[in-house]
Amino acid sequence: MTMENILLTIDGHVATITINRPKQLNALNTATIQELSDTLDDLNGNSEVRAIIITGSGEKAFVAGADIKEFASFSIEEGKRLSAEGHNKLFNKVENMSKPVIAAVNGYALGGGLELAMSAHVRLASDNAMLGLPEVSLGVIPGYGGTQRLARLVGMGKALEMICTAGMTNAGDAKSWGLVNAVYTQEELMAAANKMASKMAKQSPTAIGFALDAVRASVKANEGGFQAEIDAFGACFGTDDFKEGTTAFMEKRKPEFKGA
Ligand code: DAK
């Protein structure tokens, strides 16, 4: 498989996927989502791999969100379809992996980037990381599971604060809220992620697979929320606010929302 947007290394039992679009702050376009999806399928079927790390290229960003320049032109139907597809292709796939996935959050984790990190089983962050769901500043809502997974991790109050202000939180606050497990310097982050992954890889892969299933079962009852998110996300694509939010981003100005 030729991959233009991600790098894959396998060292012993640990695989590391690096999203590699540093000039776009590793923003997720459809090609990158597809490459991640295919790679995760391969790794899930590779019994030599027992733990997976996902990180971003460079020192500035893990992933600064979905690629705004790409999704700005989507219609309501495309928005809904791509949201549902994205859930299955990437975000649910990460959460449902049979081996543990660690997100090494090495900088901005915004929108789809934070949603990707929240789909992982463990999040470690560098001390320069900034995390947030800025979607409402673009006239859209988190469409890749963020409305569901953020509330699970930090509780409804903090989740609604983060979603409704579109604000970013730093790594220290994110740790105190339970959004990330631990914070390291940029230099220490990958060593810490590898150390944790290696420790996981020494345990019984069968037992870990069952443990992941059991922990996931605790949230399966609430999956209706994901469909509600997909429907609401699609509806945003038909609004003037969405056009204004994405156009303002591309024109590098503040949006003026009319609420329509
Ligand atoms: N998409 C595309 N390009 C991006 C990007 C993004 N999300 N984030 C950054 N870039 C690009 C910038 O446009 C810039 O490109 P050039 O102008 O150099 O060509 C380059 O990366 C460097 O960014 P900046 O010059 O802005 O760097 P700064 O250090 O000044 O600022 C920043 C860093 C992270 C604060 C800023 O770049 C920023 O605010 N980025 C956008 C953050 C954001 O709003 N992300 C999107 C959240 S919404 C969907 C489902 C879900 C979603 C979408 C669709 N479907 C199913 C269709 C989810 C949506 C989101 O993720």
Residues whose N, C-alpha, C, O or C-beta is under 5 A from the ligand:
A	BS01	DAK	K23 Q24 L25 A27 A64 G65 A66 D67 I68 K69 F71 G79 L82 S83 G86 Y108 L110 G111 G112 P134 E135 G143 Y144
